[in-house]
Each structure stands twice: as C-alpha cells, then as structure tokens.
Amino acid sequence: MKALFKMTPSVNAELLLLAAIWGASFMFMRVGAPEFGPILFTTLRAATGAIFLFSCLAIFKETKALKSHWRHIFVVGALNTAIPFALFGYAILTLSAGTTSVLNATTPMFGAVVGYIWLKDKLGITAIFGLLLGFIGVYLLVSENLHMDTNVVGHDTDNSALLPTLAAMLAALCYGVSANYTKKYLTGIKPLALAAGSQITATAMLLPLSLFFLPDAMPSVNAIWSVLLIGIICTGVAYIIFFRLIAQLGPAKAISVTYLIPAFGMLWGGLFLDESISVMMIIGSCVILLGVALTTGVFKAKPKKAIEAKV
C-alpha cells in the first residue's frame, strides 16, 4: 500500500473514487436483489453494463476485437460476470453489504492460489501464511452471523450465514480463475473490448434462465434505480476508470483499489442501510486484508541491492 501514497493527488483521487463506486455496488445489490431475485437482478445489471460499454466500444471503433476473441470472451463472461454476480446476489440476501464487500476482497488471494496451481506462479512461505490468515479472517468476519443474522429485513433471524458466505467466496474464486484465464489467453485484447464482451456474453447466458425467476410483484422504484446505477456507474463507468488507472499505473498498482473497497462497502451500508458494524467485523476485515496483502506480495521485502542503490 506504500505505492498508493506515492502517487499523484489526481491518481489517488481516482483510486478513491473507484473504490467508492465499487463499494457502493454491494449497497445496490442489497437493495435490488431481494426484490428482483439474484438471477434477474444479475441479468439486468449485466445487460445495463453491456449496453453502456458496447456504446463506448462503438465510439472508439474497437468492436472488431469481440469477433476475433469471442470464445475466450465467452468463458470470461461466465467466470467474471454471470456466475460471480449471481452468487453475490444470493449471498447478499443474508449477509450485509459491508460483509459481502470484505469477502469480495479475497479475490487477489484466490487469484494467487489459482496462478500457483495452474500457471505455476511462485507462492512462498509468506504467501501461504497469508492464505491461512485470510481464511481465519473470514471466519472472524462472519462468526457472529453463522447462526443468526438480524441485519436483513424480511428474513428469519435464524437463517444461517454459512451458505451465503461460501457463495461469496466461490464468487471470489471465480474472479481469481478469470484473472488467470485472461492472463493466459487474452493479454492482447483491448481492456474495454474485454469488459464489454464479458457483459454481453453474460447477459446472453443469463437471459433465458432469468425468465424462470420473474418476481411476483413489480419491484419498487428504489430497486429499479439500484439496477440502473449498478449497471451504468458500478459496471460501466467503473471499468473505464479502472482502465485509465491501468494505463497510468500498470495493473499491479491499479489493483490496490481492492484494499479500499471494503471500507466503502461498510461505510455505505452503515450510512444508507443502517447496517451495524461490530468490533469483530472490523477485526475480521483487517485480518482478511492483511492475509490478502501477504498473499499478493504487498508487504514483500525489497531486494538488498535495490535498497542499497537508494542510499
């Protein structure tokens, strides 16, 4: 995280803005998913994002990239959008927006594991310790809700949080697999084309399924607005900001936004949804983020030569 504070004020502002936007996505899911249902909400979110991003793609005349890479984009659409969005939509029916945003922060940790198993990336002792610490943090985070969750209106208070927690972590695993799949097969494609293509293919996959999960009653205005905002702002605009940061900083530094999202997820949930934030949640969140930082090498020691060169 030291690199974050060495950036220019404008870049830091963009990182904070992106974290605030992605943190808000969990709040919008918390509002819209119970009324639309996880599947339909995910479909509408992906469709809204697809329309916005494809419009940007057409403006920049980059639509040809979709045709030449459509098979791999289809896989990324499933792993990076359709499956994890639906899983988070299910998880947030029980878990708070803040808790779900912290579980989402385990994505780099799962990405490191998948990279080690699949792409033979290095995973040292510090990283392994970070993995163990991360999973301990997950337990601490949801320990108070494993048998009871009183934060969710309209749900029985004895509803176990175990399955929703596993669903959220499976979604993070999907993101980790997708990141490594993209690294292996799609490094040459324009990021905007990949983002638009993944939303389009996810919509195509989810649309037939969503017809079996139509709500019994018309969702409220707030729920409808949550779909539009999460699709346009948290998917479309957020991707564009993220691509700007990648171009300016490179992917390694841009991904530092992951460590800021949980703070905003809990902040928006507390401010707008009256979600409680317990001491154990804060401790669990800190342990998870420390585990992720160790796994991904954020606290990796600098080589001796590099240190001596600066003296």
Secondary structure, DSSP 8 states (H G I E B T S, - for coil): -HHHHTS-HHHHHHHHHHHHHHHHHHHHHHHHHHHH-HHHHHHHHHHHHHHHHHHHHHHTT-THHHHHTHHHHHHHHIIIIIHHHHHHHHHTTTS-HHHHHHHHTTHHHHHHHHHHHHS-----HHHHHHHHHHHHHHHHHHGGGSS---SSTTS-TT--SHHHHHHHHHHHHHHHHHHHHHHHH-TTS-HHHHHHHHHHHHHHHHHHHHTTS--SS---HHHHHHHHHHHIIIIIIHHHHHHHHHHHH-HHHHGGGGGTHHHHHHHHHHHHS-----HHHHHHHHHHHHHHHHHHTTT----HHHHHHH-
